Structures are given as C-alpha cells and as structure tokens.
Amino acid sequence: MIAHKYPHTRNWLFGCIGGFFYVLPGFIAYFGNYDPFFVPSPQTQKDSFIDDREFSEFYAPFHMNFACYFSGVLAAIVYDEISSKQFKLHKSKVFQCLCLTIPYAFVILLSGVYFDNHGGPLWRHIVEREQLACRKNWWANLLYINNYYRNNEKCMLQSWYLASDTFSFMISLLILMIAHKYPHTRNWLFGCIGGFFYVLPGFIAYFGNYDPFFVPSPQTQKDSFIDDREFSEFYAPFHMNFACYFSGVLAAIVYDEISSKQFKLHKSKVFQCLWYALIPAGILWLLSAHPIYQHYYEEQPHFWNSVYAAIQRNNWGLALGVFVVGMACKVGGLFRKFSCLPIFRILGRLTYGAFVIHIFVARFVLGTLRTPLFFGPEVMFSFILSTLVVSYLLSLLLAILVELPTSALLKLMR
C-alpha cells in the first residue's frame, strides 16, 4: 500500500526492507550464538519442541522467514513487469536452452552428491571418481565447454555429446544466418563448410597418428575414459562430429525445398530404389572396417586409415539425412508406419532424460557388484535391458519433478 501510494519510492522501499530482513538472520545467529540452521535433537523432537530456545527464537518467528515471503512478493512484481512489456521468453533460444540445461544440471548435482560405499570393491574406482570430477568441473559442463577444458577429468561421460551438439547448433545457426543474409552465396557457403568438416577428421587422424575410428580398450572403459587422449581429442570434440550434424541441417533444408515446391518424392521410382538400397548398404558399411583390422598385428596403411576416418562417420550422416528426408516424404512403407507408432512419441519425450541419467544408473549397478561377473551375451543383454528400463523410469520422474515444472514456470513468463 505504501509503495502504491508513493510509487517514486518503491524501489528504495523494497531494497531497504528486503535487505534488512535478508541480513537479519545472520545478526541473530551471530549475537545469539545459534547454529546456521536448526537441526533438532531426538530429545527435542520427543518433547515436541517444548522449551526449546533455538526453535522458539531462531527458527519459528516471522522475522526469520520474512525474506522468503518478500521474495515471493518481488517475484510477482517482476512477473507483472514482464507481462506488461510482453517479453516473449518462450520464443527465445534462451528458453529452449534452459529447458534442457536445468534437468542436465540436476543430474550433475546428483552425480556429485556423496553416496556411501555399498560394499562393492569397484565403488571408489567407478562411482567416486565421477563424484570428484563433477564437484570440480560441474561449471564446465553447464557452459558446455567440457570437451575442450579439463577434458581429461570428465563429469558425466556422456556429456561430451551435449557439448558437441551445443557447439554444432550454435555454429549451424550462425551459418544459416549468413546464408539468409547473403542468399546468392548459400550453395558456395554450404559446400565449403561441409567439405572442410568432411575431410577434417582425416587430416587429424593422419597428423595425430590416430586409428581411423575409436575402439576403447577394456582398461580405458574401466577408467571411465579418463586421461584417454584419443577419446578427448579425436572422438568427442565438436569439430570431429560437425559434418554429421551439418548433414542433418542440409537434410532439413532439402525437405523444406521439397515441401515448398510440392514435389512428390514418394512417387519417384529412382528415389525409392535408392532409399531401400540404403538399408543393406548400411549393414555392409558396419562391416567395412574388417579389412583394416583383420590383421591387427600388422602395421596399418596410415594414409588409407586417414581416408577411412574421414568418410566412415560422415557417410553415415549423409545416408541418414537421405533416409530421414525419404521417410518425411512418405517413403518407407512398413518402416515408416513402425516409426510413426504413438509409443515412440512417449519414449521420445523421455529419451533426453534417459540419456543424461543412464550412465549414473550403470555406475551404481557396477559399483555395487560384490562378486566376479561372468561376461557373456546373455549377461550383457540383461544388463543393457535392465539399465534401459530403470533409466526410462528415472527419466519419467525427472520429467515430472524437474523438466515439466521448469518448462511450465518459464512459460508463465510470456
């Protein structure tokens, strides 16, 4: 009421009142010699907090909690200001980034929290190493620079993909903005950038003396890829994966062109033959590395290994781009019908959460093992299936408790 009657003093009034009640608990704790927060003893709880000085004077009074209530008042005022100015946060890229980053931050917090050793001999090696890394490098993950900064101390192993994807998204957005501003240079720009990142893995493999693709040893996997130079410099960085990402961008542009010109791609017999040929070609491509590794004890041809490093992953990106454009244009028959089943919409909503939390689940399962494990196909598939199911169940909880409330709160700021 005072702020409404004297609006010119509103900011000063709110600042003084908020600041006073913000620091008041600190002064009371200092001069009253209280603990920083109230932890009742079992006897205090048994006595129903009767005659407990700390509860009565430090925890319960209104002046100890007024700052929290006043924060709610200020939040309502800020919301009113944003609404009156029609700030469309939900349409900005910041909104999308926050919707993905906040659940990611929650899992990082969960990974860095201390859990007691449940008796597994590998607990310290598998679980506590990641806990220490997350406590030290959590901020690098949240800034998505963990592929380049302290990349030998990984917090959440799978986060390399999020960092690579974020960098690829920003670079792609910049390229599309340039292409939109200078449309006459679009094809030349796309060709030069795509070609550069297509051959880049080959040059890095050649001059860095890497294998054509990353095959981690059992010891590397046991060490959670910590201090593995090949993984950190050849497999994870965004520049090694950008060509595949850009293939998806080009596929979206091609589909937009096809849709705008109403070209009936599904009626083209040539494209249908090409599309169906991608399926056996993809299966054979999985076996394409066999000639390189069939004589692993011999020295490999360095030049041809580098050529294969350039085309191996990038051809996958190009082929998947054609495959997805074909399915979007109603090519595929049973494959398309299967992909359009409603169940995949639900699973797709949970896939991001399952991705960020599945390594957390796997670490706990392996860290609590107390007996040697015979590793065979049956054990491997049972472990994969159980981890997958638990990851999706935890992803459902993550979506209900973190992701959906975050999205709803941000949408309220329209």
Secondary structure, 3 states (H helix, E strand, C coil): CHHHHCHHHHHHHHHHHHHHHHHHHHHHHHHHCCCCCCCCCHHHHHCCCCCCHHHHHHHCCHHHCHHHHHHHHHHHHHHHHHHHCCCCHHHCHHHHHHHHHHHHHHHHHHHHCCCCCCCCCCHHHHHHHHHHHHHHHHHHHHCCCCCCCCCCCCCCCCHHHHHHHHHHHHHHHHHHHHHHHCHHHHHHHHHHHHHHHHHHHHHHHHHCCCCCCCCCCHHHHHCCCCCCHHHHHHHCCHHHCHHHHHHHHHHHHHHHHHHHCCCCHHHCHHHHHHHHHHHHHHHHHHCCCHHHHCCCCCCCCHHHHHHHHHHHHHHHHHHHHHHHHHHHCCCCCHHHHHHCCCHHHHHHHHHHHHHHHHHHHHHHHHHCCCCCCCCCHHHHHHHHHHHHHHHHHHHHHHHHHHHHHHHHHHHCCC
